[in-house]
Amino acid sequence: MVVATFSLVTLNTDHYHLTTTHLGLLVGFLVMLLIEGSHHIGGSHLNPVATLAFGLDGRIPLLKVFFYLLAQCAGGACGSALAYACVS
């Protein structure tokens, strides 16, 4: 998702004038594709708040919620570190 977004921002800026609306729609569409493409594997727990809501609602055990949240936060931290390393 990050690669697609940055590619559109940096490629051929003379012909493409992307606004924040375009980028927001792009990221939203990419998230939708990720959810639709992965929901059968892990239940589409791409957002820690959604995972917590499923756990509090009783749809998944709280022990699984803990490990999902841990993995999601670790993945977010690694992704942020990678993005920072790419641009600095």
Short mmCIF file of the C-alpha atoms (twelve columns), coordinates in Angstrom:
data_MODEL
# 
_entry.id   MODEL 
# 
loop_
_atom_site.group_PDB 
_atom_site.id 
_atom_site.type_symbol 
_atom_site.label_atom_id 
_atom_site.label_alt_id 
_atom_site.label_comp_id 
_atom_site.label_asym_id 
_atom_site.label_seq_id 
_atom_site.Cartn_x 
_atom_site.Cartn_y 
_atom_site.Cartn_z 
_atom_site.pdbx_PDB_model_num 
ATOM 1  C CA . MET A 1  0.000   0.000   0.000   1 
ATOM 2  C CA . VAL A 2  2.809   2.377   0.862   1 
ATOM 3  C CA . VAL A 3  4.637   1.531   -2.360  1 
ATOM 4  C CA . ALA A 4  1.540   2.165   -4.482  1 
ATOM 5  C CA . THR A 5  0.812   5.473   -2.763  1 
ATOM 6  C CA . PHE A 6  4.369   6.791   -2.985  1 
ATOM 7  C CA . SER A 7  4.656   5.573   -6.581  1 
ATOM 8  C CA . LEU A 8  1.650   7.604   -7.628  1 
ATOM 9  C CA . VAL A 9  2.938   10.662  -5.809  1 
ATOM 10 C CA . THR A 10 6.423   10.530  -7.283  1 
ATOM 11 C CA . LEU A 11 5.888   9.154   -10.798 1 
ATOM 12 C CA . ASN A 12 5.442   11.609  -13.624 1 
ATOM 13 C CA . THR A 13 4.231   14.600  -11.657 1 
ATOM 14 C CA . ASP A 14 4.082   16.697  -14.840 1 
ATOM 15 C CA . HIS A 15 1.078   14.784  -16.141 1 
ATOM 16 C CA . TYR A 16 -0.612  13.651  -12.946 1 
ATOM 17 C CA . HIS A 17 -1.786  16.220  -10.428 1 
ATOM 18 C CA . LEU A 18 -2.958  14.176  -7.467  1 
ATOM 19 C CA . THR A 19 -4.833  15.860  -4.663  1 
ATOM 20 C CA . THR A 20 -5.311  14.621  -1.131  1 
ATOM 21 C CA . THR A 21 -8.754  13.424  -2.217  1 
ATOM 22 C CA . HIS A 22 -7.197  11.218  -4.886  1 
ATOM 23 C CA . LEU A 23 -4.679  9.815   -2.429  1 
ATOM 24 C CA . GLY A 24 -7.358  9.214   0.197   1 
ATOM 25 C CA . LEU A 25 -9.483  7.317   -2.315  1 
ATOM 26 C CA . LEU A 26 -6.457  5.319   -3.425  1 
ATOM 27 C CA . VAL A 27 -5.535  4.287   0.108   1 
ATOM 28 C CA . GLY A 28 -9.160  3.459   0.915   1 
ATOM 29 C CA . PHE A 29 -9.436  1.304   -2.207  1 
ATOM 30 C CA . LEU A 30 -6.176  -0.485  -1.376  1 
ATOM 31 C CA . VAL A 31 -7.360  -1.190  2.174   1 
ATOM 32 C CA . MET A 32 -10.611 -2.564  0.760   1 
ATOM 33 C CA . LEU A 33 -8.627  -4.877  -1.537  1 
ATOM 34 C CA . LEU A 34 -6.467  -6.041  1.362   1 
ATOM 35 C CA . ILE A 35 -9.518  -6.796  3.493   1 
ATOM 36 C CA . GLU A 36 -11.362 -8.612  0.715   1 
ATOM 37 C CA . GLY A 37 -8.281  -10.565 -0.237  1 
ATOM 38 C CA . SER A 38 -7.314  -11.666 3.264   1 
ATOM 39 C CA . HIS A 39 -10.561 -12.071 5.191   1 
ATOM 40 C CA . HIS A 40 -10.645 -15.823 4.642   1 
ATOM 41 C CA . ILE A 41 -7.144  -16.220 6.105   1 
ATOM 42 C CA . GLY A 42 -7.196  -14.267 9.342   1 
ATOM 43 C CA . GLY A 43 -10.597 -12.635 9.620   1 
ATOM 44 C CA . SER A 44 -9.377  -9.259  8.291   1 
ATOM 45 C CA . HIS A 45 -7.917  -8.071  11.572  1 
ATOM 46 C CA . LEU A 46 -6.022  -5.204  9.932   1 
ATOM 47 C CA . ASN A 47 -7.004  -2.657  12.569  1 
ATOM 48 C CA . PRO A 48 -6.308  -3.166  16.299  1 
ATOM 49 C CA . VAL A 49 -9.539  -1.371  17.234  1 
ATOM 50 C CA . ALA A 50 -11.585 -3.802  15.134  1 
ATOM 51 C CA . THR A 51 -9.802  -6.733  16.764  1 
ATOM 52 C CA . LEU A 52 -10.486 -5.321  20.224  1 
ATOM 53 C CA . ALA A 53 -14.143 -4.799  19.341  1 
ATOM 54 C CA . PHE A 54 -14.443 -8.412  18.141  1 
ATOM 55 C CA . GLY A 55 -12.856 -9.580  21.393  1 
ATOM 56 C CA . LEU A 56 -15.097 -7.479  23.616  1 
ATOM 57 C CA . ASP A 57 -18.124 -8.651  21.640  1 
ATOM 58 C CA . GLY A 58 -17.119 -12.267 22.299  1 
ATOM 59 C CA . ARG A 59 -16.542 -13.215 18.670  1 
ATOM 60 C CA . ILE A 60 -12.930 -14.228 19.351  1 
ATOM 61 C CA . PRO A 61 -11.282 -15.340 22.610  1 
ATOM 62 C CA . LEU A 62 -9.492  -12.644 24.597  1 
ATOM 63 C CA . LEU A 63 -6.215  -14.594 24.517  1 
ATOM 64 C CA . LYS A 64 -6.306  -14.460 20.706  1 
ATOM 65 C CA . VAL A 65 -7.099  -10.734 20.914  1 
ATOM 66 C CA . PHE A 66 -3.936  -10.185 22.946  1 
ATOM 67 C CA . PHE A 67 -1.733  -11.944 20.393  1 
ATOM 68 C CA . TYR A 68 -3.466  -10.263 17.442  1 
ATOM 69 C CA . LEU A 69 -2.935  -6.839  19.046  1 
ATOM 70 C CA . LEU A 70 0.682   -7.670  19.776  1 
ATOM 71 C CA . ALA A 71 1.282   -8.754  16.168  1 
ATOM 72 C CA . GLN A 72 -0.556  -5.738  14.746  1 
ATOM 73 C CA . CYS A 73 1.414   -3.254  16.844  1 
ATOM 74 C CA . ALA A 74 4.711   -5.007  16.048  1 
ATOM 75 C CA . GLY A 75 3.850   -4.976  12.337  1 
ATOM 76 C CA . GLY A 76 2.987   -1.290  12.496  1 
ATOM 77 C CA . ALA A 77 6.243   -0.484  14.266  1 
ATOM 78 C CA . CYS A 78 8.281   -2.499  11.742  1 
ATOM 79 C CA . GLY A 79 6.463   -0.874  8.827   1 
ATOM 80 C CA . SER A 80 7.075   2.588   10.257  1 
ATOM 81 C CA . ALA A 81 10.752  1.826   10.810  1 
ATOM 82 C CA . LEU A 82 11.063  0.549   7.247   1 
ATOM 83 C CA . ALA A 83 9.328   3.624   5.813   1 
ATOM 84 C CA . TYR A 84 11.557  5.888   7.922   1 
ATOM 85 C CA . ALA A 85 14.657  4.022   6.747   1 
ATOM 86 C CA . CYS A 86 13.573  4.401   3.123   1 
ATOM 87 C CA . VAL A 87 13.126  8.157   3.288   1 
ATOM 88 C CA . SER A 88 16.011  9.147   5.545   1 
# 
